[in-house]
Amino acid sequence: MTDEQIKIGVYVCECGINIGAVIDVAEVARYASTLPNVAVAREYKYMCSEPGQKMIQDDIQNLGINRVVVASCTPRMHEPTFQNAVAAAGLNPYYFQMTNIREQVSWVVEDHAQATAKAKRLVSAAVARVAYHTPLNARKEKVIPAALVVGGGIAGIQAALTIAEGGYKVYMVERQPSIGGHMAQLDKTFPTLDCST
């Protein structure tokens, strides 16, 4: 970590009723405001919307927020959205941490008190983690479009064939002198009684 003072902004999304109907979002935001290094904690109906993103950007520029935590849906859906918003405000996009309180909490925990408590724990973990983030720079590297399959049993053979059908070169490593694994030792296979070889 650098010597800069860490100022974390925490943003808790209601996601309409997806999160807000199960989790007490206001209570999670209030709790987040008590965590170490948290300078601001806010709730909003749709954090991924333009006004939600602008809220984060304004806090970065006006309050000096230098780390951002968003508690909302899956990172698969909106992590790039928030990283781009953070970057547009002048903050390294890798000073961002997202925690999933929709799929991991509101969609699987029915009890409101338990869901709120779990959301608080996830937000607390994200706040603790983002304090240790360091700035990174994206880069592109050349890759060899090939795969290595370890093991020439039935699963290895099938994996190699599937990858090869996708147009990639496949290297297979097998410690035995022949492929087929245990299957090759059998006379006939169940239920069709086909020859295993």
Contact map, one row per residue, 1 for C-alpha under 8 A:
11100000000000000000000000000000000000000000000000000000000000000000000000000000000000000000000000000000000000000000000000000000000111000000000000000000000000000000000000000000000000000000000000000
11110000000000000000000000000000000000000000000000000000000000000000000000000000000000000000000000000000000000000000000000000000000000000000000000000000000000000000000000000000000000000000000000000
11111000000000000000000000000000000000000000000000000000000000000000000000000000000000000000000000000000000000000000000000000000000000000000000000000000000000000000000000000000000000000000000000000
01111100000000000000000000000000000000000000000000000000000000000000000000000000000000000000000000000000000000000000000000000000000000000000000000000000000000000000000000000000000000000000000000000
00111110000000000000000000000000000000000000000000000000000000000000000000000000000000000000000000000000000000000000000000000000000000000000000000000000000000000000000000000000000000000000000000000
00011111000000000000000000000000000010000000000000000000000000001110000000000000000000000000000000000000000000000000000000000000001000000000000000000000000000000000000000000000000000000000000000000
00001111100000000000000000000000000011100000000000000000000000011110000000000000000000000000000000000000000000000000000000000000000000000000000000000000000000000000000000000000000000000000000000000
00000111110000000000000000000000000011110000000000000000000000001111100000000000000000000000000000000000000000000000000000000010001000000000000000000000000000000000000000000000000000000000000000000
00000011111000000000000000000000000001111000000000000001001000001111100000000000000000000000000000000000000000000000000000000000000000000000000000000000000000000000000000000000000000000000000000000
00000001111100000000000000001001100001011100000000000000000000000001111000000000000000000000000000000000000000000000000000000010000000000000000000000000000000000000000000000000000000000000000000000
00000000111110000000000000001000000000001111001000000001000000000001111000000000000000000000000000000000000000000000000000000000000000000000000000000000000000000000000000000000000000000000000000000
00000000011111000000000010011000000000001111001000000000000000000000011100000000000000000000000000000000000000000000000000000000000000000000000000000000000000000000000000000000000000000000000000000
00000000001111100011000010000000000000000011111000000000000000000000011100000000000000000000000000000000000000000000000000000000000000000000000000000000000000000000000000000000000000000000000000000
00000000000111111111000010000000000000000011111000000000000000000000000100000000000000000000000000000000000000000000000000000000000000000000000000000000000000000000000000000000000000000000000000000
00000000000011111111000000000000000000000000111000000000000000000000000110000000000000000000000000000000000000000000000000000000000000000000000000000000000000000000000000000000000000000000000000000
00000000000001111111100000000000000000000000110000000000000000000000000000000000000000000000000000000000000000000000000000000000000000000000000000000000000000000000000000000000000000000000000000000
00000000000001111111110000000000000000000000000000000000000000000000000000000000000000000000000000000000000000000000000000000000000000000000000000000000000000000000000000000000000000000000000000000
00000000000001111111110000000000000000000000000000000000000000000000000000000000000000000000000000000100011000000000000000000000000000000000000000000000000000000000000000000000000000000000000000000
00000000000011111111111010000000000000000000000000000000000000000000000100000000000000000000000000001100011000000000000000000000000000000000000000000000000000000000000000000000000000000000000000000
00000000000011111111111110000000000000000000000000000000000000000000000000000000000000000000000000000000000000000000000000000000000000000000000000000000000000000000000000000000000000000000000000000
00000000000000011111111100000000000000000000000000000000000000000000000000000000000000000000000000000000000000000000000000000000000000000000000000000000000000000000000000000000000000000000000000000
00000000000000001111111100000000000000000000000000000000000000000000000000000000000000000000000000000000010001110011000000000000000000000000000000000000000000000000000000000000000000000000000000000
00000000000000000011111110000000000000000000000000000000000000000000000000000000000000000000000000000000010000011011001000000000000000000000000000000000000000000000000000000000000000000000000000000
00000000000000000001111111110000000000000000000000000000000000000000000000000000000000000000000000000000000000010001000000000000000000000000000000000000000000000000000000000000000000000000000000000
00000000000111000011001111111000000000000010000000000000000000000000000000000000000000000000000000000000000000000001000000000000000000000000000000000000000000000000000000000000000000000000000000000
00000000000000000000000111111100000000000010000000000000000000000000000000000000000000000000000000000000000000000000000000000000000000000000000000000000000000000000000000000000000000000000000000000
00000000000000000000000111111110000000000000000000000000000000000000000000000000000000000000000000000000000000000001000000000000000000000000000000000000000000000000000000000000000000000000000000000
00000000000100000000000111111111000000000000000000000000000000000000000000000000000000000000000000000000000000000001001100100000000000000000000000000000000000000000000000000000000000000000000000000
00000000011100000000000011111111100000001110000000000000000000000000000000000000000000000000000000000000000000000000000000000000000000000000000000000000000000000000000000000000000000000000000000000
00000000000000000000000001111111110000001000000000000000000000000000000000000000000000000000000000000000000000000000000000000000000000000000000000000000000000000000000000000000000000000000000000000
00000000000000000000000000111111111000000000000000000000000000000000000000000000000000000000000000000000000000000000000100000000000000000000000000000000000000000000000000000000000000000000000000000
00000000010000000000000000011111111001001000000000000000000000000000000000000000000000000000000000000000000000000000000100110000000000000000000000000000000000000000000000000000000000000000000000000
00000000010000000000000000001111111001111000000000000000000000000000000000000000000000000000000000000000000000000000000000000000000000000000000000000000000000000000000000000000000000000000000000000
00000000000000000000000000000111111101000000000000000000000000000000000000000000000000000000000000000000000000000000000000000000000000000000000000000000000000000000000000000000000000000000000000000
00000000000000000000000000000011111111000000000000000000000000000000000000000000000000000000000000000000000000000000000000010010000000000000000000000000000000000000000000000000000000000000000000000
00000000000000000000000000000000011111000000000000000000000000000000000000000000000000000000000000000000000000000000000000000000000000000000000000000000000000000000000000000000000000000000000000000
00000111000000000000000000000000001111100000000000000000000000000000000000000000000000000000000000000000000000000000000000000000001000000000000000000000000000000000000000000000000000000000000000000
00000011110000000000000000000001111111111000000000000000000000000000000000000000000000000000000000000000000000000000000000000010000000000000000000000000000000000000000000000000000000000000000000000
00000011100000000000000000000000100011111000000000000000000000001000000000000000000000000000000000000000000000000000000000000000000000000000000000000000000000000000000000000000000000000000000000000
00000001110000000000000000000000100001111100000000000000000000000000000000000000000000000000000000000000000000000000000000000000000000000000000000000000000000000000000000000000000000000000000000000
00000000111100000000000000001101100001111110000000000000000000000000000000000000000000000000000000000000000000000000000000000000000000000000000000000000000000000000000000000000000000000000000000000
00000000011100000000000000001000000000011111000000000000000000000000000000000000000000000000000000000000000000000000000000000000000000000000000000000000000000000000000000000000000000000000000000000
00000000001111000000000011001000000000001111101000000000000000000000000000000000000000000000000000000000000000000000000000000000000000000000000000000000000000000000000000000000000000000000000000000
00000000001111000000000000000000000000000111111000010000000000000000000000000000000000000000000000000000000000000000000000000000000000000000000000000000000000000000000000000000000000000000000000000
00000000000011110000000000000000000000000011111000000000000000000000000000000000000000000000000000000000000000000000000000000000000000000000000000000000000000000000000000000000000000000000000000000
00000000000011110000000000000000000000000001111110010000000000000000000000000000000000000000000000000000000000000000000000000000000000000000000000000000000000000000000000000000000000000000000000000
00000000001111100000000000000000000000000011111111111000000000000000000100000000000000000000000000000000000000000000000000000000000000000000000000000000000000000000000000000000000000000000000000000
00000000000000000000000000000000000000000000011111011000000000000000000000000100110000000000000000000000000000000000000000000000000000000000000000000000000000000000000000000000000000000000000000000
00000000000000000000000000000000000000000000011111111000000000000000000000000000000000000000000000000000000000000000000000000000000000000000000000000000000000000000000000000000000000000000000000000
00000000000000000000000000000000000000000000001111111100000000000000000000000000000000000000000000000000000000000000000000000000000000000000000000000000000000000000000000000000000000000000000000000
00000000000000000000000000000000000000000000001011111110000000000000000000000000000000000000000000000000000000000000000000000000000000000000000000000000000000000000000000000000000000000000000000000
00000000000000000000000000000000000000000001011111111111000000000000000000000000000000000000000000000000000000000000000000000000000000000000000000000000000000000000000000000000000000000000000000000
00000000000000000000000000000000000000000000001111111111100000000000000000000000010010000000000000000000000000000000000000000000000000000000000000000000000000000000000000000000000000000000000000000
00000000000000000000000000000000000000000000000001111111110000000000000000000000000010000000000000000000000000000000000000000000000000000000000000000000000000000000000000000000000000000000000000000
00000000000000000000000000000000000000000000000000111111111000000000000000000000000000000000000000000000000000000000000000000000000000000000000000000000000000000000000000000000000000000000000000000
00000000101000000000000000000000000000000000000000011111111100000001000000000000000011000000000000000000000000000000000000000000000000000000000000000000000000000000000000000000000000000000000000000
00000000000000000000000000000000000000000000000000001111111110000000000000000000000011011000000000000000000000000000000000000000000000000000000000000000000000000000000000000000000000000000000000000
00000000000000000000000000000000000000000000000000000111111111100000000000000000000000001000000000000000000000000000000000000000000000000000000000000000000000000000000000000000000000000000000000000
00000000100000000000000000000000000000000000000000000011111111111000000000000000000000000000000000000000000000000000000000000000000000000000000000000000000000000000000000000000000000000000000000000
00000000000000000000000000000000000000000000000000000001111111111100000000000000000001001010000000000000000000000000000000000000000000000000000000000000000000000000000000000000000000000000000000000
00000000000000000000000000000000000000000000000000000000111111111000000000000000000000001000000000000000000000000000000000000000000000000000000000000000000000000000000000000000000000000000000000000
00000000000000000000000000000000000000000000000000000000011111111000000000000000000000000000000000000000000000000000000000000000000000000000000000000000000000000000000000000000000000000000000000000
00000000000000000000000000000000000000000000000000000000011111111000000000000000000000000000000000000000000000000000000000000000000000000000000000000000000000000000000000000000000000000000000000000
00000010000000000000000000000000000000000000000000000000001111111100000000000000000000000000000000000000000000000000000000000000000000000000000000000000000000000000000000000000000000000000000000000
00000111100000000000000000000000000000100000000000000000001111111111000000000000000000000000000000000000000000000000000000000000000000000000000000000000000000000000000000000000000000000000000000000
00000111100000000000000000000000000000000000000000000000000100011111000000000000000000000010001000000000000000000000000000000000000000000000000000000000000000000000000000000000000000000000000000000
00000111100000000000000000000000000000000000000000000000000000001111100000000000000000000000001100000000000000000000000000000000011000000000000000000000000000000000000000000000000000000000000000000
00000001111000000000000000000000000000000000000000000001000000001111110000000000000001000000001110000000000000000000000000000000010000000000000000000000000000000000000000000000000000000000000000000
00000001111000000000000000000000000000000000000000000000000000000011111000000000000000000000000111100000000000000000000000100110010000000000000000000000000000000000000000000000000000000000000000000
00000000011110000000000000000000000000000000000000000000000000000001111100000000000000000000000111100000000000000000000000000000000000000000000000000000000000000000000000000000000000000000000000000
00000000011110000000000000000000000000000000000000000000000000000000111110000000000000000000000001111000000000000000000000100000000000000000000000000000000000000000000000000000000000000000000000000
00000000000111100010000000000000000000000000001000000000000000000000011111000000000000000000000001111100000000000000000000000000000000000000000000000000000000000000000000000000000000000000000000000
00000000000000100000000000000000000000000000000000000000000000000000001111101100000000000000000000111110000000000000000000000000000000000000000000000000000000000000000000000000000000000000000000000
00000000000000000000000000000000000000000000000000000000000000000000000111111110000000000000000000111110000000000000000000000000000000000000000000000000000000000000000000000000000000000000000000000
00000000000000000000000000000000000000000000000000000000000000000000000011111111000000000000000001110000000000000000000000000000000000000000000000000000000000000000000000000000000000000000000000000
00000000000000000000000000000000000000000000000000000000000000000000000001111110000000000000000000000000000000000000000000000000000000000000000000000000000000000000000000000000000000000000000000000
00000000000000000000000000000000000000000000000000000000000000000000000011111111000000000000000000000000000000000000000000000000000000000000000000000000000000000000000000000000000000000000000000000
00000000000000000000000000000000000000000000000100000000000000000000000011111111110000000000000000000000000000000000000000000000000000000000000000000000000000000000000000000000000000000000000000000
00000000000000000000000000000000000000000000000000000000000000000000000001111111111000000000000001000000000000000000000000000000000000000000000000000000000000000000000000000000000000000000000000000
00000000000000000000000000000000000000000000000000000000000000000000000000101111111100000000000000000000000000000000000000000000000000000000000000000000000000000000000000000000000000000000000000000
00000000000000000000000000000000000000000000000100000000000000000000000000000111111110000000000000000000000000000000000000000000000000000000000000000000000000000000000000000000000000000000000000000
00000000000000000000000000000000000000000000000100001000000000000000000000000111111111000000000100000000000000000000000000000000000000000000000000000000000000000000000000000000000000000000000000000
00000000000000000000000000000000000000000000000000000000000000000000000000000011111111100000110100000000000000000000000000000000000000000000000000000000000000000000000000000000000000000000000000000
00000000000000000000000000000000000000000000000000000000000000000000000000000001111111110000100000000000000000000000000000000000000000000000000000000000000000000000000000000000000000000000000000000
00000000000000000000000000000000000000000000000000001101100000000000000000000000111111111000000000000000000000000000000000000000000000000000000000000000000000000000000000000000000000000000000000000
00000000000000000000000000000000000000000000000000000001100100000001000000000000011111111111100100000000000000000000000000000000000000000000000000000000000000000000000000000000000000000000000000000
00000000000000000000000000000000000000000000000000000000000000000000000000000000001111111111100000000000000000000000000000000000000000000000000000000000000000000000000000000000000000000000000000000
00000000000000000000000000000000000000000000000000000000100000000000000000000000000111111110000000000000000000000000000000000000000000000000000000000000000000000000000000000000000000000000000000000
00000000000000000000000000000000000000000000000000000000110110000000000000000000000011111110000000000000000000000000000000000000000000000000000000000000000000000000000000000000000000000000000000000
00000000000000000000000000000000000000000000000000000000000000000000000000000000000001111111000000000000000000000000000000000000000000000000000000000000000000000000000000000000000000000000000000000
00000000000000000000000000000000000000000000000000000000000100000100000000000000000001111111101000000000000000000000000000000000000000000000000000000000000000000000000000000000000000000000000000000
00000000000000000000000000000000000000000000000000000000000000000000000000000000000001100111111000000000000000000000000000000000000000110000000000000000000000000000000000000000000000000000000000000
00000000000000000000000000000000000000000000000000000000000000000000000000000000001101100011111100000000000000000000000000000000000000100000000000000000000000000000000000000000000000000000000000000
00000000000000000000000000000000000000000000000000000000000000000000000000000000001000000001111110000000000000000000000000000000000011110000000000000000000000000000000000000000000000000000000000000
00000000000000000000000000000000000000000000000000000000000000000111000000000000000000000011111110000000000000000000000000000000010011100000000000000000000000000000000000000000000000000000000000000
00000000000000000000000000000000000000000000000000000000000000000011110000000000011001000000111111000000000000000000000000000000010000000000000000000000000000000000000000000000000000000000000000000
00000000000000000000000000000000000000000000000000000000000000000001110000000000000000000000011111100000000000000000000000000110110000000000000000000000000000000000000000000000000000000000000000000
00000000000000000000000000000000000000000000000000000000000000000000111100100010000000000000000111110000000000000000000000000100000000000000000000000000000000000000000000000000000000000000000000000
00000000000000000000000000000000000000000000000000000000000000000000111111100000000000000000000011111000000000000000000001100100000000000000000000000000000000000000000000000000000000000000000000000
00000000000000000000000000000000000000000000000000000000000000000000001111100000000000000000000001111111100000000000000001000000000000000000000000000000000000000000000000000000000000000000000000000
00000000000000000010000000000000000000000000000000000000000000000000001111000000000000000000000000111111110000000000001001000000000000000000000000000000000000000000000000000000000000000000000000000
00000000000000000110000000000000000000000000000000000000000000000000000111000000000000000000000000011111111000000000000000000000000000000000000000000000000000000000000000000000000000000000000000000
00000000000000000000000000000000000000000000000000000000000000000000000011000000000000000000000000011111111100000000000000000000000000000000000000000000000000000000000000000000000000000000000000000
00000000000000000000000000000000000000000000000000000000000000000000000000000000000000000000000000011111111100000000000000000000000000000000000000000000000000000000000000000000000000000000000000000
00000000000000000000000000000000000000000000000000000000000000000000000000000000000000000000000000011111111110000010011000000000000000000000000000000000000000000000000000000000000000000000000000000
00000000000000000110011000000000000000000000000000000000000000000000000000000000000000000000000000001111111111000010000000000000000000000000000000000000000000000000000000000000000000000000000000000
00000000000000000110000000000000000000000000000000000000000000000000000000000000000000000000000000000111111111000000000000000000000000000000000000000000000000000000000000000000000000000000000000000
00000000000000000000000000000000000000000000000000000000000000000000000000000000000000000000000000000011111111000000000000000000000000000000000000000000000000000000000000000000000000000000000000000
00000000000000000000000000000000000000000000000000000000000000000000000000000000000000000000000000000000111111110110000000000000000000000000000000000000000000000000000000000000000000000000000000000
00000000000000000000010000000000000000000000000000000000000000000000000000000000000000000000000000000000011111110110000000000000000000000000000000000000000000000000000000000000000000000000000000000
00000000000000000000010000000000000000000000000000000000000000000000000000000000000000000000000000000000000011111110000000000000000000000000000000000000000000000000000000000000000000000000000000000
00000000000000000000011100000000000000000000000000000000000000000000000000000000000000000000000000000000000011111111000000000000000000000000000000000000000000000000000000000000000000000000000000000
00000000000000000000001000000000000000000000000000000000000000000000000000000000000000000000000000000000000000111111100000000000000000000000000000000000000000000000000000000000000000000000000000000
00000000000000000000000000000000000000000000000000000000000000000000000000000000000000000000000000000000000011111111110000000000000000000000000000000000000000000000000000000000000000000000000000000
00000000000000000000011000000000000000000000000000000000000000000000000000000000000000000000000000000000110011111111111000000000000000000000000000000000000000000000000000000000000000000000000000000
00000000000000000000011110110000000000000000000000000000000000000000000000000000000000000000000000000000000000011111111100000000000000000000000000000000000000000000000000000000000000000000000000000
00000000000000000000000000000000000000000000000000000000000000000000000000000000000000000000000000000000000000001111111110000000000000000000000000000000000000000000000000000000000000000000000000000
00000000000000000000000000000000000000000000000000000000000000000000000000000000000000000000000000000000100000000111111111000000000000000000000000000000000000000000000000000000000000000000000000000
00000000000000000000001000010000000000000000000000000000000000000000000000000000000000000000000000001000100000000011111111100000000000000000000000000000000000000000000000000000000000000000000000000
00000000000000000000000000010011000000000000000000000000000000000000000000000000000000000000000000000000000000000001111111110000000000000000000000000000000000000000000000000000000000000000000000000
00000000000000000000000000000000000000000000000000000000000000000000000000000000000000000000000000000000000000000000111111111000000000000000000000000000000000000000000000000000000000000000000000000
00000000000000000000000000000000000000000000000000000000000000000000000000000000000000000000000000111000000000000000011111111100000000000000000000000000000000000000000000000000000000000000000000000
00000000000000000000000000010001000000000000000000000000000000000000101000000000000000000000000000100000000000000000001111111110000000000000000000000000000000000000000000000000000000000000000000000
00000000000000000000000000000001001000000000000000000000000000000000000000000000000000000000000000000000000000000000000111111111000000000000000000000000000000000000000000000000000000000000000000000
00000000000000000000000000000000000000000000000000000000000000000000000000000000000000000000000000000000000000000000000011111111100000000000000000000000000000000000000000000000000000000000000000000
00000000000000000000000000000000000000000000000000000000000000000000100000000000000000000000000011100000000000000000000001111111110000000000000000000000000000000000000000000000000000000000000000000
00000001010000000000000000000000001001000000000000000000000000000000100000000000000000000000000010000000000000000000000000111111111000000000000000000000000000000000000000000000000000000000000000000
00000000000000000000000000000000000000000000000000000000000000000000000000000000000000000000000000000000000000000000000000011111111100000000000000000000000000000000000000000000000000000000000000000
00000000000000000000000000000000000000000000000000000000000000000000000000000000000000000000000010000000000000000000000000001111111110000000000000000000000000000000000000000000000000000000000000000
00000000000000000000000000000000000000000000000000000000000000000011100000000000000000000000001110000000000000000000000000000111111110000000000000000000000000000000000000000000000000000000000000000
00000101000000000000000000000000000010000000000000000000000000000010000000000000000000000000000000000000000000000000000000000011111110000000000000000000000000000000000000000000000000000000000000000
10000000000000000000000000000000000000000000000000000000000000000000000000000000000000000000000000000000000000000000000000000001111111000000000000000000000000000000000000000000000000000000000000000
10000000000000000000000000000000000000000000000000000000000000000000000000000000000000000000011000000000000000000000000000000000111111100000000000000000000000000000000000000000000000000000000000000
10000000000000000000000000000000000000000000000000000000000000000000000000000000000000000000011000000000000000000000000000000000000111110000000000000000000000000000000000000000000000000000000000000
00000000000000000000000000000000000000000000000000000000000000000000000000000000000000000001111000000000000000000000000000000000000011111000000000000000000000000000000000000000000000000000000000000
00000000000000000000000000000000000000000000000000000000000000000000000000000000000000000001010000000000000000000000000000000000000001111100000000000000000000000000000000000000000000000000000000000
00000000000000000000000000000000000000000000000000000000000000000000000000000000000000000000000000000000000000000000000000000000000000111110000000000000000000000000000000000000000000000000000000000
00000000000000000000000000000000000000000000000000000000000000000000000000000000000000000000000000000000000000000000000000000000000000011111000000000000000000000000000000000000000000000000000000000
00000000000000000000000000000000000000000000000000000000000000000000000000000000000000000000000000000000000000000000000000000000000000001111100000000000000000000000000000000000000000000000000000000
00000000000000000000000000000000000000000000000000000000000000000000000000000000000000000000000000000000000000000000000000000000000000000111110000000000000000000000000000000000000000000000000000000
00000000000000000000000000000000000000000000000000000000000000000000000000000000000000000000000000000000000000000000000000000000000000000011111000000000000000000000000000000000000000000000000000000
00000000000000000000000000000000000000000000000000000000000000000000000000000000000000000000000000000000000000000000000000000000000000000001111100000000000000000000000000000000000000000000000000000
00000000000000000000000000000000000000000000000000000000000000000000000000000000000000000000000000000000000000000000000000000000000000000000111110000000000000000000000000000000000000000000000000000
00000000000000000000000000000000000000000000000000000000000000000000000000000000000000000000000000000000000000000000000000000000000000000000011111000000000000000000000000000000000000000000000000000
00000000000000000000000000000000000000000000000000000000000000000000000000000000000000000000000000000000000000000000000000000000000000000000001111100000000000000000000110000000000000000000000000000
00000000000000000000000000000000000000000000000000000000000000000000000000000000000000000000000000000000000000000000000000000000000000000000000111110000000000000000000111100000000000000000000000000
00000000000000000000000000000000000000000000000000000000000000000000000000000000000000000000000000000000000000000000000000000000000000000000000011111000000000000010000111100000000000000000000000000
00000000000000000000000000000000000000000000000000000000000000000000000000000000000000000000000000000000000000000000000000000000000000000000000001111100000000000000000001111000000000000000000000000
00000000000000000000000000000000000000000000000000000000000000000000000000000000000000000000000000000000000000000000000000000000000000000000000000111111000100110000000001111000000000000000000000000
00000000000000000000000000000000000000000000000000000000000000000000000000000000000000000000000000000000000000000000000000000000000000000000000000011111000100000000000000011100000000000000000000000
00000000000000000000000000000000000000000000000000000000000000000000000000000000000000000000000000000000000000000000000000000000000000000000000000001111100100000000000000011110000000000000000000000
00000000000000000000000000000000000000000000000000000000000000000000000000000000000000000000000000000000000000000000000000000000000000000000000000001111111110000000000000011100011110000000000000000
00000000000000000000000000000000000000000000000000000000000000000000000000000000000000000000000000000000000000000000000000000000000000000000000000000011111110000000000000000000001111100000000000000
00000000000000000000000000000000000000000000000000000000000000000000000000000000000000000000000000000000000000000000000000000000000000000000000000000001111111000000000000000000000110100000000000000
00000000000000000000000000000000000000000000000000000000000000000000000000000000000000000000000000000000000000000000000000000000000000000000000000000001111111100000000000000000000000000000000000000
00000000000000000000000000000000000000000000000000000000000000000000000000000000000000000000000000000000000000000000000000000000000000000000000000001111111111110000000000010000000000000000000000000
00000000000000000000000000000000000000000000000000000000000000000000000000000000000000000000000000000000000000000000000000000000000000000000000000000001111111111000000000000000000100000000000000000
00000000000000000000000000000000000000000000000000000000000000000000000000000000000000000000000000000000000000000000000000000000000000000000000000000000011111111100000000000000000000000000000000000
00000000000000000000000000000000000000000000000000000000000000000000000000000000000000000000000000000000000000000000000000000000000000000000000000001000001111111110000000000000000000000000000000000
00000000000000000000000000000000000000000000000000000000000000000000000000000000000000000000000000000000000000000000000000000000000000000000000000001000000111111111000001110000000000000000000000000
00000000000000000000000000000000000000000000000000000000000000000000000000000000000000000000000000000000000000000000000000000000000000000000000000000000000011111111100000000000000000000000000000000
00000000000000000000000000000000000000000000000000000000000000000000000000000000000000000000000000000000000000000000000000000000000000000000000000000000000001111111110000000000000000000000000000000
00000000000000000000000000000000000000000000000000000000000000000000000000000000000000000000000000000000000000000000000000000000000000000000000000100000000000111111111111000000000000000000000000000
00000000000000000000000000000000000000000000000000000000000000000000000000000000000000000000000000000000000000000000000000000000000000000000000000000000000000011111111111000000000000000000000000000
00000000000000000000000000000000000000000000000000000000000000000000000000000000000000000000000000000000000000000000000000000000000000000000000000000000000000001111111100000000000000000000000000000
00000000000000000000000000000000000000000000000000000000000000000000000000000000000000000000000000000000000000000000000000000000000000000000000000000000000000000111111100000000000000000000000000000
00000000000000000000000000000000000000000000000000000000000000000000000000000000000000000000000000000000000000000000000000000000000000000000000000000000000000000011111110000000000000000000000000000
00000000000000000000000000000000000000000000000000000000000000000000000000000000000000000000000000000000000000000000000000000000000000000000000011100000000000000011111111000000000000000000000000000
00000000000000000000000000000000000000000000000000000000000000000000000000000000000000000000000000000000000000000000000000000000000000000000000011100000000000000011001111100000000000000000000000000
00000000000000000000000000000000000000000000000000000000000000000000000000000000000000000000000000000000000000000000000000000000000000000000000001111000000000010011000111110000000000000000000000000
00000000000000000000000000000000000000000000000000000000000000000000000000000000000000000000000000000000000000000000000000000000000000000000000001111000000000010000000011111000000000000000000000000
00000000000000000000000000000000000000000000000000000000000000000000000000000000000000000000000000000000000000000000000000000000000000000000000000011111000100010000000001111100000000000000000000000
00000000000000000000000000000000000000000000000000000000000000000000000000000000000000000000000000000000000000000000000000000000000000000000000000011111000000000000000000111110000000000000000000000
00000000000000000000000000000000000000000000000000000000000000000000000000000000000000000000000000000000000000000000000000000000000000000000000000000111000000000000000000011111111000000000000000000
00000000000000000000000000000000000000000000000000000000000000000000000000000000000000000000000000000000000000000000000000000000000000000000000000000010000000000000000000001111100000000000000000000
00000000000000000000000000000000000000000000000000000000000000000000000000000000000000000000000000000000000000000000000000000000000000000000000000000000000000000000000000000111111000000000000000000
00000000000000000000000000000000000000000000000000000000000000000000000000000000000000000000000000000000000000000000000000000000000000000000000000000000000000000000000000000111111000000000000000000
00000000000000000000000000000000000000000000000000000000000000000000000000000000000000000000000000000000000000000000000000000000000000000000000000000001000000000000000000000101111110000000000000000
00000000000000000000000000000000000000000000000000000000000000000000000000000000000000000000000000000000000000000000000000000000000000000000000000000001100000000000000000000101111110010000000000000
00000000000000000000000000000000000000000000000000000000000000000000000000000000000000000000000000000000000000000000000000000000000000000000000000000001110010000000000000000000011111110000000000001
00000000000000000000000000000000000000000000000000000000000000000000000000000000000000000000000000000000000000000000000000000000000000000000000000000001110000000000000000000000011111111000000000000
00000000000000000000000000000000000000000000000000000000000000000000000000000000000000000000000000000000000000000000000000000000000000000000000000000000100000000000000000000000000111111100000000000
00000000000000000000000000000000000000000000000000000000000000000000000000000000000000000000000000000000000000000000000000000000000000000000000000000000110000000000000000000000000111111100000000011
00000000000000000000000000000000000000000000000000000000000000000000000000000000000000000000000000000000000000000000000000000000000000000000000000000000000000000000000000000000001111111110000000011
00000000000000000000000000000000000000000000000000000000000000000000000000000000000000000000000000000000000000000000000000000000000000000000000000000000000000000000000000000000000011111110000000010
00000000000000000000000000000000000000000000000000000000000000000000000000000000000000000000000000000000000000000000000000000000000000000000000000000000000000000000000000000000000001111111100000010
00000000000000000000000000000000000000000000000000000000000000000000000000000000000000000000000000000000000000000000000000000000000000000000000000000000000000000000000000000000000000011111100000110
00000000000000000000000000000000000000000000000000000000000000000000000000000000000000000000000000000000000000000000000000000000000000000000000000000000000000000000000000000000000000000111110011110
00000000000000000000000000000000000000000000000000000000000000000000000000000000000000000000000000000000000000000000000000000000000000000000000000000000000000000000000000000000000000000111111111110
00000000000000000000000000000000000000000000000000000000000000000000000000000000000000000000000000000000000000000000000000000000000000000000000000000000000000000000000000000000000000000001111111000
00000000000000000000000000000000000000000000000000000000000000000000000000000000000000000000000000000000000000000000000000000000000000000000000000000000000000000000000000000000000000000000111110000
00000000000000000000000000000000000000000000000000000000000000000000000000000000000000000000000000000000000000000000000000000000000000000000000000000000000000000000000000000000000000000000111111000
00000000000000000000000000000000000000000000000000000000000000000000000000000000000000000000000000000000000000000000000000000000000000000000000000000000000000000000000000000000000000000001111111100
00000000000000000000000000000000000000000000000000000000000000000000000000000000000000000000000000000000000000000000000000000000000000000000000000000000000000000000000000000000000000000001110111110
00000000000000000000000000000000000000000000000000000000000000000000000000000000000000000000000000000000000000000000000000000000000000000000000000000000000000000000000000000000000000000011100011111
00000000000000000000000000000000000000000000000000000000000000000000000000000000000000000000000000000000000000000000000000000000000000000000000000000000000000000000000000000000000000111111100001111
00000000000000000000000000000000000000000000000000000000000000000000000000000000000000000000000000000000000000000000000000000000000000000000000000000000000000000000000000000000000100110000000000111
